[in-house]
Amino acid sequence: MIERLEEQYFRFNRWLSPVGAGIAILFGISVLVGWGYDIDILRSFPQETYQAKPLTAIGLIIAGLSLFALVTDHGTRPLLALGNLLGLVFAAIGVYIVADQLLIDLDLGSGSLLFADRLHFDPLVPSGRPAIETGVVFVLSAFGILGLGRRSRWAVLAANISTVVAMMIVLVAIILYIFDFRGFQNIPGFTSIALNTAVAVLVLTFAILLAYRERGLLSILWSRTGGGILARRLFPFIFVVPIIFGWLRHQGEKAGLYGTEFGIALFTAGTVIGFGLIVFFTARTIESFDLRRQIAENAVVRKALMIGSSLEPMMIWSPERGILEWNTGCEKLYGFSAEEALGRTSIDLLKTRMKPGPAEFRKVLEELGKWSGEVEQTTRSGEMVITESAYQLIESDGELLIIQHDRDITERKRYEQAIIQAKELNDYTINSLPAIFFLFDSAGRMKKWNQNFLRITGYTAEEMRQMQPLDFIVPDDHTLVAEKIQEVMTTGKAEAEARLMTADARVIPFYFLGSRITVEGQICVVGSGTDITAQKRAIEAAKESEERYRLLFDSNPCPMWVYDRETLQFLAVNEAAVRSYGYTRREFLSMDMTQIRPEEELPRLYQRLAGEIKTMTHPTPWTHRRKDGSTFEVEITSHALEFNGRPARLVMAIDVTERERAVEQLRESEQRFRRMFDIVSIGIAQADAQTGQFILFNRRFAEIAGYPAEELRHMTFKELTHPEDAEADAQKFFEARDGKVPQYINEKRYLRPDGSIVWVRVNASFVRDADGTALQSIGVIEDITEQRRARDELLKLNATLEERVEERTRKLETLNRELEAFSYSVSHDLRAPLRAMDGFSQAVLEDYADKLDENGVDYLNRIRSASQRMASMIDSLLGLSRVSRSALSIGTTDLTSMAREIASDLAAASPDRIVAVSIEDGLTATCDPRLARIALENMLGNAWKFTSKTENPLISFSRGPEPGEFVIRDNGAGFESTYADTIFGAFSRLHRSDEFEGTGIGLATVYRIIQMHGGTIRAESEPGQGAAFFFTFTK
């Protein structure tokens, strides 16, 4: 109980100085608030006494901030400097107050610095100046604060004494207030310090004295000895008892209850009895403490004896005196003798490294009395060992000692690291499997899976964690798989064929194998699944072609037979078996399978036959025996079937002599492949990631670098790099090595020993340890000297590109002018003959129709029709040419209104037709309105034309399936979908002119307009089903 109270006291005592500083700050702030808002109780308590002055409040705030900065744990150098500076300001305020009071003929204005217009609030001191004793205690307290940063013993003593004097002054003032006096008002030249100011300064001076801890006059309060306990018990009563009995005496005398003599006797007796009782109870506490200390000291002695005899490393050390006890376990583990260790602290001797820093370690040790954890220690030979260390804080003869108990766990940590590496290798292996891997517990929660599982099923890892095993299986197979899972839980393993369903509803047949294991005390199922789609297809194909294979049985060049699975009797053999084994067919059918094998092969045969797998392939050769006793190696493939109602197997034996020869050739090929590393056309090099020294490289890299292989092995990549590229290259390498970028890729120059330069492109990745530290770099080095030279030439060529573009632009402008001239010629020169042909033909028909027979009239009509079509085609071509040369005027265009106007014009031109036209509202596009109208007129005109022979014609204009897309549909004649890409060419017609008139230029014009806007257009159609044109304006 005592020890717990003492520990609570020490933990509480650490905060007394900061709390005292905070009280001083809060007091100062409250006084300023009282003056600012005219709150009497904040300025003086009790009221109608002297009031705390604004300058006094400012001084106490500065003093509190100064003390707080100096006593804060882990205070930085700037914070300590700030604390000392504020302490000097606090002292200056005190000097200023004293000087303003002493210099009677000179008003320094200490009372009118703040709230000068409110000084009438204090009738006792209308000048508003703080009391002279306030300035004195400020100066004395400031000396106490500034002494916290001093190391000199005499400076600390002087600072403590000045603080005690300040405390005495304010304590006298407080006692006078308690006895109904008004401070120092009867002393000439003095007014009086306010009661609330005196209390605040008393708290501040007490906090200053406590801040010195073991260095100050109150150091006994920090002692863990009996004297410290006695001081801590009596210290509060030193103030309380005399004040209480003095106040009782004064009140009795004031009330006339007794005279002065009786009052003195009462005060004396009360003080004696009070201190007697306190001393008695404190002595009992000290006695109990001493008994416990003796017990503790005996325990320390026993611990010392135990430490000396313990085989594990144990030691006792003091923060001040270093190591005091160093046992043989320490000598054996760390290599230091007792003579070398004594007098040095454990942390310095063993270069201890722990997760909490030294300051945090000491703080925990002081607060809790113990600390334990894993630490790294260094032996005498420089080897690092990892220990599980326990530190316990004890007290012996008033001195704090630390018992340290270490347990070497270096091998255990290495084993744990090996386990982690093995787990990583296991994870890598699992993720490298071509099959799917899974692990789930008895409740069906998915615990682990490989990347192939995610890839095949299409689920994310987060989705996997929420799913059950049956969620991946086709519902029809749920019962089967559930039974197999139960079989695994019961018997330890099971296998099954079931259909797996992916996230996008694909169904894949799988062959699953599962086993029961225990993971972290929980029963789980671990297994794998193999996609057997190919095998399924093969089996189905085998079933479908069984009869065909039966026909091929006898003509197969490989020996084949069918045997009874129960009796092993041969049921059928082919001619190849008869030839290979030397038995007649009759002899074969009277034998069983064991008779064509040597005796030593029979156990292996029986083991294989015990399984029930439908199809078996035995890649390991079997030894078979011929009739003449000779043996040979064969590879067996067998398939289960029914033969004449009996369970049987069809077997094919393949002589593997030739294959073994091929395997040997393959082995030689593999060796040749390994040698290709040295003859590959690009350089490959492996280097130490930290030093850059080359470890391994091929012949091509040595050729690129220009150094002999022996010399190159002792070089680094930096030594090869051209000096002008070295710094930038090293920066890129370090960024990739440290993981800031995923890969190192750079083009740089190598400087060869003969002074020549070669440009290379280096692409490197890194091999890292478990902590992510790069160990080695593996790079591919490509000689790009010729590429660089070609690129430089290309850059030179591009330099003249602008001149060539300008030249071609001029030629293009010339061609455009010629095209315009040609268009003018077509428009005027070609139209005249056509008009003449049409006009003269019409004149002949009108003037000579009665002289012509029917054929003549028909010929003239055909001439007119052809000339008119030719004129129409010329007009269309000129329109297409004008469209191609038009400049775009882009703006927001209302396609709905435009399409309705065009449909209205088409309906007016064909009043005898009834066509259902549907145009969606709100169709707008960013395009050239004039060209957009031409495009819509052509497409809607085509729809109108090609629905002319359709019952219930329907035309629609609406939004397409893609953003910004529009579609015009009709239910007209349509066309073959194979022509969907050719109909946009000029003069492209898919119908005869006698079916549907037209020039074949309309859709070419539409395509040119859409292309000018940067849009797209496509067509979909089937003959007799109409057509749909999808288009976009993207500019």
KEZA-235212 format. One record per residue (C-alpha): z, x negated, y negated; residue in one letter. Coordinates in steps of 0.001 Angstrom, whole numbers, plus 500000, padded with zeros to 6 digits. Last residue first. Example, Ala and Ser with C-alpha at 12.3 -4.5 7.8 and 13.67 -1.06 7.14 Angstrom:
507140486330501060S507800487700504500A
REM end
This chain:
415683516029481112K416547517461484506T414272520496484730F414430521686488349T412062523330490855F412051525343494105F408824527245494930F409074529918497647A406131531344499604A405231534530501472G405758535389505134Q402087535922506137G401629532208506844P404956530383506437E406210528876503199S408530526386501489E407522524481498342A409022521601496404R409499520676492767I411590517953491106T412546517151487537G411982514171485219G410678516448482495H407199514894482708M407294515413486513Q407986519120486081I404984519418483719I402686517371486032R403737519471489084Y403003522697487188V399553521398486141T398798520413489757A400000523910490764L397403525515488451G394431523179489132I393149524698492392G390455526636490516T391296530222491485G390117533381493244E391816534681496362F389982535789499507E386382535074498359D387590531752496989S388777530726500444R392456529939500849H394419526647501018L393113525181497753R393903521701496371S391591521150493385F394222518810491794A397145517930494055G400322520080494165F399266521788497425I399548518544499395T403320518331500110D403758521888501445A400557521639503543Y402435521269506853T404349524452505961S401192526516506672E400501529026503897F401880532221502321G399902535464501961A402449537288499814G406158537974500078N407019536162496857D409684533717495727R410262531740492490I413277529377492717V415410527589490110F417629524460490460E420258523266487961G422883522921490703P421341523329494183E420856526654496047P418244527928493561G418782530278490630R416476533288490371S412867534497489948F411691537212492335S408330538716493369I407906541614495842L404716543289497060P405169546586498954N402017546155501067E400487542747500606T396848542105499621K397577541385495945S400667539369496854T398770536063496484F397671536812492904K401043537938491505W402791534947493124A400080532635491752N400496534142488264G404283533709488539L403756530009489346M401003529393486740N402679531410483951E406055529754484745L404558526247484364A402711527131481128I405930528708479727R407935525552480578A405299523489478738L405789525528475532R409592525720475846P410063521914476408D413205521645478584C416977522206478804T417170525223481061A418342528831480907T418509531680483423L421032534246482155G419781537300484020D417914537075487321E414293538271487412I413239540775490115S409608541991490094V408581544869492388A404762545100492141V402749548319491652I399118547473490933R396648549782489027D397804548500485643P396621544966486430S396447543143483061A399485545071481765A401479544083484870A400586540419484352L401598540588480668D404929542221481583S405569539530484208A404893536830481562I407301538491479104E409962538839481833R409575535152482735A410121534029479114M413172536278478680S414795534856481841T413725531264481070L415736531170477829D415074527569476725T417614525037475403T415665522258473726G413345519357474451I410154518814472477S408101516722474876L404919515029473636A401768516367475273S399311513929476816R399734515148480419S399625518794479290V396401518211477362R394786516686480468S395898519593482647L394491522044480103G391216520119479987L391077520261483778L391777524007483735S389061524645481105D386601522567483149I387522524567486256M386942527826484381S383559526578483184A382623525664486760M383752529080487971R381536530706485325Q378573528535486348S379132529445490006A379344533192489280S376204533102487141R374224531220489801I375532533618492487R374401536603490435N370940534989490078L370716534490493844Y371780538083494550D369134539451492152V366496537352493876G367645538464497329N367531542148496338E363935541933495148D363005540983491612L360534542753489380K362872545587488395D365559543081487407A363194541265485075Y364673541795481627D368423542292482332E368679540052485363L366482537393483766V368629537497480618A371856537184482649Q370491534117484414S369389532693481058F372897533115479632G374847531763482644D372648528693483020M372585528108479247A376376528493479001R376773525970481815L374346523574480168P376325523816476852A379808523560478462R379204520054479759L378567518497476308D381372520273474443H384585520240476480S383494517477478812V382517515281475859S385795516025474117Y387657515208477335S385727511956477576F386664511087473993A390301511857474791E390026509664477884L388480506865475811E391418507142473369R393814507050476296N392031504000477712L392409502183474379T396115503098474251E396481501762477804L394774498498476819K397156498090473875R400102498823476143T398774496272478646R398813493561475964E402291494581474787E403573494443478358V401999491014478911R403665489668475755E407024491094476839E406733489525480301L406301485980478977T410036485140479433A409895486869482802N407828483970484159L410436481464483019K413099483531484738L410965483592487893L410702479797487801E414492479575487567D414777481994490494R412432479882492591A414522476755491880R417692478662492700R416168479889495952Q415081476327496820E418636475025496300T420145477933498215I421699475941501097D423991478440502840E427661477839503642I429575480294505828V433318479893505437G436454480182507505I439666479637505536S442953478758507183Q446620479606506797L446671482304504113A450132483822503696T450164487551504551G453731487474505840D452595487845509461A450245484859509127D446794484877507540R443281483772508571V441063483851505486F437488484800504566S434707482702503098A431181483179501709N429778480024500116V426328479937498461R425107476382498008V423151474385495400W422507470741496328V422876467831493932I421847464213494535S424204461355493715G423726459492497027D427200460608498175P426206464292497753R427552466441494934L427748470065496054Y426897472726493464R428199476293493233K427516479886494221E430647481806495059N432101484388497423I435816484379498340Y436965487695499729Q439356490605499122P440452489659495588V444086489092494493K445010488204498089G446445484749497341D443546482993499115R440970485105497257A442479484298493844E442968480639494874F439284480287495842F438071481882492602K440245479523490513Q439171476507492598A435510477335491934D436091477617488190A437832474217488126E435391472409490440A432063473543488966D431615470723486411E433073468197488863P430449469122491547H432239470339494652T432487468045497682L435935466694496737E437121470272496156K436109471251499698F438496468653501031T437679465391502815M439059463612505898H436808465434508379R433775464716506155L434065460958506751E433783461362510503E430934463915510194A428829461657507969P428316463073504460Y425246464814503011G427052468113502356A424092470173503611I423623467934506672E427354468045507460A427206471841507203F424243471919509602R426148469857512180R428980472342512474N432420472321510903F436074472138511945L439312471201510163I438171470506506593F440922469830504058Q441422472581501426G445123471779501099T446530475318501261Q443815477242503107A443204474424505634D439463474409506302A436912475871508739Q433214475259508165A429914476910509108I426591475725507660G423454477754508202I420503477012510509S422505477134513755V422283473886515763I425938473046516179D427110476566516873F424120476905519240M426044474828521800R428112477868522700R424889479764523357F423716477063525733R426972477423527618Q426364481160527813E422883480575529183S424318478343531916E426669481145532851R423736483580532886L421849481282535286Q424871481294537546E424983485064537354V421262485182538272A421951483167541425R424736485544542236E422253488386541731R419817486890544213E422462486725546908T423783490178546013V422347492082548999D422787495682547949I424502498203550214A424052501920549502M426580504392550855V426473508212551007L429899509579551735R430945512403554044A432973515587554251P431310517579557066R429172520698556705G425992518960557846N426612516244555286F428807517090552339E428925514580549506L430964511704548059A429005508823546523H429110505154547446S427985501918545781T428603498686547667I427760495111546719E426787492893549640V427649489407550872E426263488135554207F427542487519557740T425892486314560953S427154487757564244G423708488604565755D424360492302565145K424908491641561458R428288491325559742R429214492490556241H431325490695553603T431982492765550515W431160491679546950P433418492673544060T431453495122541898P432597498020544084H431129501238542699T432791504488543658M431730508093543005T433934511031543922K437228509255543733I439465510393546610E441239507127547298G442482506019550725A439038504596551589L439586501635549292R442831500647551009Q441264501049554453Y438421498711553465L440787496061552083R442736496113555317P439418495869557316L437914492819555574E439805490212557691E438431491721560926E434797491122559915P432775494183558952R429874496002560681I432170497501563360Q434619499025560857T431997501500559628M431691503398562903D429259503004565801M427264505358568058S424891506314565240L424162502642564550F423219501942568159E420758504850568182R419232503606564862R418760500184566387T420998497400565175Y419663494268563437G421758494608560272Y419015494236557663S416172495927559568R418194498925560728V419774499253557302A416319499192555657A415134501866558087E417752504361556929N421071505305558521V422669508685559293A426004510018560585L427867506716561006F431440507408562174Q434239506709559639L436254509447561474T437517511318558404E435002510326555707R432067510731558115D429413508180557225Y426023508287555522V423873505195555422W421762503067553102M420284499567553335P418172498849550254C414379499229550380P414724503044550095N412099504785552259S414594506570554512D416738507893551707F413871508814549337L413565512303550789L417302512763550460R417042511545546905Y414602514365546144R416929516857547730E419840515620545639E417824515805542418S419831518503540668E423117517140541930K422286513603540852A421236514810537418A424538516552537081E426330513374538117I424321511257535671A424938513695532827R428616513659533586K428625509857533724Q426922509662530317A429355512128528772T432280510339530374I434029509360527149D437119507498528291T440672508556527518G443805506498527472S447443507029528215G451056506893527230V453411509813527854V456933509572526457C460558509778527610I462904508755524788Q465413505884524893G463513503847522323E460280504291524309V460491505265527975T457225505408529917I455297508024531886R451649507345532614S448389509050531686G444714508572532543L442114510838530929F438388511183531712Y436658512802528755F433936515412528196P433011515782524492I432943519088522573V432051519015518855R434089521431516724A433960519363513481D437552518167513996A436731517102517555T437278519041520812M437996517053523992L436859518437527346R438906517614530406A438809515336533449E442242514481534737A444550511674535774E448259511552536516A451262509241536307K455072509111536568G455643511810539185T457466514490537174T456611513763533520M453072512783534518V452731515990536560E453921518018533559Q451177516405531469I448698517211534276K449766520869534312E449337521105530526A445879519503530847V444738522063533425L446139525033531508T444606523894528195H441106523352529668D439629526695528499D441141526096525024P439082522876524517V441541520003524070I442586518162520884F445259520733519941D446634520372523496L448192517010522564P450117518524519613Q449226518010515940M451175517319512702Q451154513519513016R447408513569513718M446688515374510420E448330512539508493E446350509953510486A443105511718509576T441048513681512104Y437418512938512958G438003513163516712T435934510091517624I436935507886514677R440611508840514746L440884508161518505F438935504900518040N441488503802515444Q444246503863518018N447042506360518558W450821506420518298K453717508873518192K452061512292518567M454812514878518996R454455516831522251G458178517440522764A458221514996525699S456915512255523422D453337511263522594F451316508054522950L447527507871522677F444609505489523205F440900506337522945I438474504124524831A436482501235523326P439781499346522950L439996497159519831S442673499338518234N444876498874521286I444338495109521275T445174494847517573Y448290496957518070D449346494762521004N448690491618518973L450817493054516160E453508493943518680K453382490425520137A453726489018516621Q456748491242516003I458237490246519364I457687486566518542A459428487125515221Q462340488741517053E462460485774519433Y462457483399516471R465253485452514919K467220485255518170R466659481521518363E467996481060514833T470978483352515393I473717480715514942D477033482483514297R478967481521511205D482602482329510256H483686481497506694Q487300481896505596I487499481840501790I490645480826499928L492235482168496741L495338480215495759E498751481795495038G500353480041497981D497628481396500294S495346484263499339E492440485522501467I488742486262500880L486660486776504028Q483072485533504432Y481099486521507549A477871484712508454S475046485587510838E473218482303510763T469640481154510345I469040477432510715V466857475185508563M466417471585509634E467121468953506987G468823466516509359S472245467322507907R471632471006508547T470304473572506047T471612477129506008Q469763480456505766E471872483590505520V472204486852507440E475042489132506356G478747489465505751S480929489839502667W484689490160502203K487430490814499653G485741493993498436L485748493420494663E486091489625494541E483658489050497400L481158491519495954V481259489767492565K481040486300494120R477919487285496088F476335488910493008E476837485700491037A475496483532493870P472393485705494306G472305488434496929P469665487823499632K471205484606500901M470305480929500729R472977478341501542T472184474741500587K474543473648503405L476766471430501250L476398473476498043D477153476860499656I479955475483501827S481765473955498885T482448470213499014R485924468643499327G485728468158503072L482193468120504487A481430464398504861E484858463569506309E484638466578508644A481339465281510018S478077466951509058F475599467735511859G475241471448510981Y475652473089514387L477857470522516213K479954469593513175E480471473272512312C481562474064515862G483853471028515717T485866472591512906N485801472077509135W488975473089507211E489568472472503476L486026472794502105I485834472848498282G488751472429495916R487820475005493241E485910477700495171P488237477055498114S487072476523501645W488063477429505187I485609476775508037M484277478234511259M481260477249513375P481727478617516923E483613476534519512L486949477640518072S489921475275518432S490157474212514785G489342477688513527I492067479188515740M494602476733514381L493483477558510834A493586481258511677K497125480877512991R498123479079509808V496404481768507733V498214484446509754A501503482677509040N500520482706505383E499713486412505602A503089487172507210I504785485139504513Q502721487009501927R503760490331503417R507404489372503164L506848488113499621D505180491403498634F508028493464500037S510490491346498070E508305491622494967I508307495438495250T512073495543495712R512429493259492693A510249495636490650T512491498561491581F515593496660490477F513997495194487319V512880498667486206I516299500142486890L517994497385484948G515431497628482103F516322501282481646G520068500766482074I520154497925479546V517899499737477025T519896502944477325G523183501109476895A521989499191473808T520409502223472100F523488504375472810L525847501674471515A523758501217468339I523736505008467816G527496505176468361F528010502574465641E525514504244463258T527164507660463437G526559510633465668Y524813514025465744L523964513828462045G520318514827462568A519073511503461172K521536509619463380E520305511451466456G516616511033465493Q517109507308464883H518902506733468184R516246508688470118L513481506706468380W515150503419469252G515556504558472859F511864505439473180I510619502365471289I512829499995473269P511647501459476613V507869501801475930V506810498398474653F508493496116477178I507986498946479686F504235498340479883P504752494607480703F507460495046483343L505336495929486390R502401493608485561R504772490754484763A506712491187488028L503485491351490058I502202488206488384G505449486425489052G505251487472492703G501856485803492945T498399487386492555R498108486110489003S495942487996486513W498894489377484493L500278485846484337I497234484900482258S498558487027479402L498974484016477086L495358483119477711G493203481007480050R493576483116483251E492171486276481569R491036485428478019Y489574488952477711A493068490424478241L494205488975474884L491165490453473095I491667493894474725A495306493897473536F494131492980470020T491575495846470036L494036498443471344V496559497426468634L493749497456466020V492852501061466965A496516502133466859V497020500502463445A493853502139462067T495073505543463306N498412504969461599L496870503905458278A497928500453457005I500378500622454117S500536499813450417T501756496254449911F502296494286446670G506107494657446870P507281495787450335I508521499381450246N505061500728451220Q504921498591454362F504529501419456894G505397504882455796R508687505578457546F509170508539459906D510594506447462800F507279506758464703I505425505626461555Y507685502573461330L507019501851465000I503239501995464364I503494499617461385A505618497179463372V503031497302466196L500246496665463672V501929493468462458I502950492332465975M499394492741467311M498038490615464456A500655487958465245V499672488142468954V495990487677468027T496828484615465926S498825483227468856I495947483789471306N493433482054469018A495809479101468540A496262478762472317L492487478949472936V491885476258470290A494631474112471810W493126474355475318R489658473468474037S486864475439475770R486026477792472905R483833480918473238G486731483344473469L488338481718470368G485944483663468114L487579486940469175I491151485707468564G490223484230465184F488663487621464308A491963489309465257S493845487127462720L491286487839459975V491249491578460676F495073491623460932V495297490139457399V492649492475455936G494488495520457283T497774494078455990E496200494102452485I495621497854452769A491994499091452471P490719499904448946R489906503567448212G491161503329444618S492753506777445043P495247505390447590V497890508095448234L495651510968447006P492914510161449586D490117512797449193F489725511578445593H487728508649447052L484826511012447773R482255509848445197D482673506234446306A481579507194449859F480895503562450820L481244500279448921L483813501790446532S487074500622448054G486100496986448551S484873496855444935G485765493249444055L488051494455441270D489387491413439365L492692491301437499D494739491976440638I493036489314442764L495367489669445736L494057493061446949Q490337492256446653D490961488847448250A492714490389451250V489862492907451831I487154490200451483Y488980487870453867V489111490680456451G485400491482455964I484584487765456399A486531487673459679A484453490616461016F481226488895459897V482333485749461777L482986487819464905G479541489446464541L477975485963464623L480032484999467680N478881488117469548G475243487558468561L475405484001469917A476850485338473175L474001487862473459L471383485183472714P472877482942475483R472889485713478042T476024487575479130G476295487742482922H479398489948482621D480034491416479145T483081489802477493V481331488228474470L478969491089473615A481775493677473899F484070491612471661L481440491353468917S480501495044469163L484155496071468911G484749493770465915A481643495116464132I482771498718464695I486320497800463580L485029496245460337G482845499238459505I485803501590460021A488020499436457747T485261499526455100L485257503345455333P489061503518454814K491584504910457310A493834507406455533Q497508506996454662Y499611510006455550T499218513671454558E497688514341457980Q499029512821461180P496556511376461784F494229510255459020S490423510040458539R489276512001461608L491922514729461007I490759515125457418D487121516065458187I485191515709454918D481691515460456554Y480833511861455585G484395510664455382W485329512098458779G482011510877460303V482799507369459054L486258507609460626V484762508807463944S482312505860464011I485087503332463484G487221504898466206F484266504929468629L483675501204468041I487370500334468503A487501502433471682I484387500640473021G485982497231472473A489060498393474364G486826499657477205V485008496298477362P488421494487477511S489996496869480040L487047496801482478W488100493839484606R491660495256484713N490485498237486798F489192496035489628R492334493913489400F494599496967489399Y492756498564492339Q493262495339494277E496965495375493403E497340499006494427L495660498269497773R497846495204498305E500984497189497543I500000500000500000M
REM end
